[in-house]
Amino acid sequence: MDWNWGAVNQIADEAIITVGIAVLIIRQFIWRSARLDRMLRMPTIVIGAGIVYLIIELAGGFAWVSADWLIIAELGLVAITGTAMGYATHFRKANDHLQYRLTWIGVILWAMFVVVLIGNFALASVLGANLAAATGLILLSFGINRLAAIIVVRHRALSLLSMKQDHAHNQEAC
């Protein structure tokens, strides 16, 4: 029996990526510390992995076709859903630390993200987009979504933390 190791590798890669993304999505609904210095780490790593994966996937040769623009447009759409997720994030104080998590509206936003991702890749594939088969784009899409969300969350957290400092400063002045 001859194995198609390319197909086995593709399936294994997609399964690992799917499980990893599922874990990261579930984490969005658990309270996390709003440590500003760590927030950008995960989106940056995922985007970097997506770019590396794309370089490896496209190293054998790539011919751009007009349908590939759908894939590029999809990156804009996932950035929009990520921005909405950032605004749908809830904050609380616990042990004098700011924490955040995605609200249940996030489930709808994640569903929209998945529908946009699958729908766009399916349409692009039907139209002959060469990028539609690139697994690295899934990582890139997820990373861009998370980056957009974290930029909004960081901005909101900074505002909340500065209001806390202003309030403490005003109390000391009295």
N, C-alpha and C positions, 0 to 999 in steps of 0.2 A: 504494500500500500504506500503510495507516494503522498506525502504531506505537502500542502501548499503553505509553506512557512510564512510567506508574505501575508496571506489571509489570516493565519493564526496570529501573527504579530499585530496586524491591524485590529483584530477583534480584542486581543489582550490589551492593547493600548487604549482602545475606546472604553473597555470595561473599567480599567484602572482610572481613567480620566472621569468617567461617569460616577464611580464610587467617591473619588476625591471631591468632585464638585458637590455631590449629594451631602457629604459630611460638612463642607463649607457652608452650604445653604442652611442646613439644620442649625449650625452654630449661630446663624444670623438671628435666631429666635431665642437665644439664651443670653441672659444679662452678661455683659462684658465690661471690663474697666475701660474708661475713655482715656487711655494713655495716648496722648497726641503723638509721642515719639515713636509709637509702634503701629499706628493705624495704617500707614502707607506700605508697610512691609509686605503683606500678603498680596495686594493687587500688583505691586511691582514684580514680585516673584512670578506670579501667574502670567503676567504680560511678557516677562522675559522668557519664561518657558514656552509660551506660545510662539514667540518670534524665533527662538532656537528651533522649535519643532517645525515651523514653516520653512526655515532655511534648509533643514535636513530633507523635508518632504519635497521641496521644489528644486533641490540641488541637481536632480537628474534632468532637468530641463522644464521650462514652463513657457507656454504661449498664451499671452493675454488675449482674451476675447471680450467683446462688449458686455456679455452677460456677467462677467466678473465684477462689474460695477455694482450689481445687486449685493454682492457679498460686502463690498466696501460700505454701501448704504446701510446694510444691516448693523455694522459697527456703530453707526450714528444712532440707530434705533435702540440698541442695547445701552448706549450711554444715556439716552433719555429715560429708559426704565430704571437705570441705576440712580439717576438724579432724583426720580420720584421716590425710590426706596430710601434715599437719604432724608427726604422730607417726611417720610412715613415712619421714621425712627423715633422711638420714645426714649427719654432720658429720665433718670432718677438718681437720687443721692442715697448712698449706702455706706455706712461707716465713714462719713465725711469724704467720700470719693464719688465722682460722677461715673455713672454706668449708662450703657445704652443697649438697646435691642430693637430689632425690626418688629413692628406691630403686625397683627394678623392681616392687615391690608397688604402686607408684603407677600402673602400667599398668592393673592391675585396678581400682584406685580411679577412674581416669579413665574406664574403660569403664563402671563403675557410674554415674558422673556423667552420661555421655552417655545411658545407658539411662534413668535417672531423668528427665533433661531431655526426651528425645524421647517417652518413654512418657507422662509427665505432660501434655506439650503436646498429644499425640494424644488422650488421654482427655478433657482439658479442651475440646478442639475439638469432639469428638463430643458432649459434654454441653452445648455452646453457650456456652462461656466466651468473652467478648469479648476478654479479655487474651491468649488463646492465639495471636492473630495479631500480637502486638506484638514486633517484632524487638528493641526495647530491653530486653526481659526476658531475652533470651539474654545480652546484655552484663551486665545486672544479676546474673544467676545466676552467670556466670563470675566477676565481681568479688567477689561474696559468698563464693564458694568459695575464691578466692585470699586474701581477707581473713582468713577463718577459718584457713587454712593458715599464713599469715604470722604471725598472732597467736601460734600455737603455736610456730612456728619461732623467732620473736623471744624468746619466753619461754625456750625451751630454749637458745638461743644466749647469752642473758644469764646463765643458770645456768652454762653451760660457761665463759664469760668470767670470771665472778666466782670460780669454782673455780680458774681459772688464776691470778687475782690473789691469792687467798688462799694458794695454793701458793707463789707467788713471795714473798709477804710472810713466810710461815713460813720459807722458806729464808734470807731476809735476817736474820731474828731469830736464827738458829742460829749 
